[in-house]
Amino acid sequence: MKIVADENIPLLMECFGAMGEVVALPGRSISPEDVQDADALLVRSVTKVSRQLVENSSLKFVGTATAGFDHIDRDYLASQGIAFSHAPGCNATAVVEYVLAALDILAERDGFELRDRRVGIIGKGQVGGRLYRMMERLGVDVCACDPLLESNEDSRDDARYVSVDQLIECSDIICLHTPLTMDGPYPTHYLIGEQQLRAMKPGTVLINAGRGPVIDNAALKQCLSERDDLTVVLDVWEHEPDADPELMAQVDIATPHIAGYSLDGKIRGTEMIYKALCQHFGLPARVRLPAITPLPVLKQMKFSEGTSFSTTCSKAIRSVYDIRRDDAVMRKGLMGAEEPQRRLTFDRLRKDYPERREFSTLRVELKNCAAELTDVFQALQFKIGDEL
């Protein structure tokens, strides 16, 4: 068997090396010639799997180690009898933790408590749904907009399901977690445009860790040039990998599409397409990912009575993931660079992204701390108590 794969899929050789020949290539440069005699193609979001790429190939299976699949022409694959698999929810926890890490920094900077704010979530799928449940567990007032779920009979009477306009009107923090759709009954392309941006109340925090073109970036740039009472966090950008440096200078936190880039999430994605490929070709799935997953550098932290509530939470969150590092590295690499270099740097920052773990890899020991603090750490998915 010949497998062509994105070189940045973690544990690629450990999982697929024994199956046959594995050709690892940069994701953006995979060409029709590369896949012509391949049996399987494994990609990430940077590879556009189109008719032009696969029509003259011998491919029998395409897998993407990502939750989203708007880079895949699934209709064409189906028409050619090429099996397809993706990794729904693999990085959902990482994206939720990205949002929490951003809000932790902004809350300290701007002097607000998350529990005093109302969070509106647009898109309540794998990521949005987890973020919604997380906010509920943290005691935060939360509402959501998701027409697909709202039409479900169980959700129809839930007052927390609102329209986009209603959500913008009543939310202090707006989080975007939709796929990118250009048509259909609920298109998300430019879902947030000039009208929606102007309707946001002063002090609104807008976070996009979904898809770049869900926000009209030109409209956002114009809006931010006219008002200074919005806080914006962007992990995704229109026209990636050419992120707009002028917009980057205007937003409060800027990162290069890495919200879901925890090592744990990436490995879950690898595991999901590994199992799917094995099933498709009738092969035994012998590799056990937990056994080959690296241990975290930081395994345990201890807190004792007397440490303030917010300080304790912030210290734990930032010990696992301090979003300020990603913001600083992106600005240093892209601000002032010319267009070709910006594209190269954006991709390099993603390719060479440092190892980042999830909250669940850190055990937190709380000595004589308030029960409420234990509840918060459990809600955030940290391990609690002494290591056994």
Secondary structure, 3 states (H helix, E strand, C coil): CEEEEECCCCCHHHHHHHHCEEEEECHHHCCHHHHCCCCEEEECCCCCECHHHHCCCCCCEEEECCCCCCCECHHHHHHCCCEEECCCCCCHHHHHHHHHHHHHHHHHHHCCCHHHCEEEEECCCHHHHHHHHHHHHCCCEEEEECHHHHCCCCCCCCCCECCHHHHHHHCCEEEECCCCCCCCCCCCCCCECHHHHHHCCCCCEEEECCCHHHECHHHHHHHHHHCCCCEEEECCCCCCCCCCHHHHHHCCEECCCCCCCCHHHHHHHHHHHHHHHHHHHCCCCCCCHHHHCCCCCCCEEEEECCCCHHHHHHHHHHHHCCHHHHHHHHHHHHCCCCHHHHHHHHHHHHHCCCCCCCHHHCEEEEECCCHHHHHHHHHCCCEECCCC
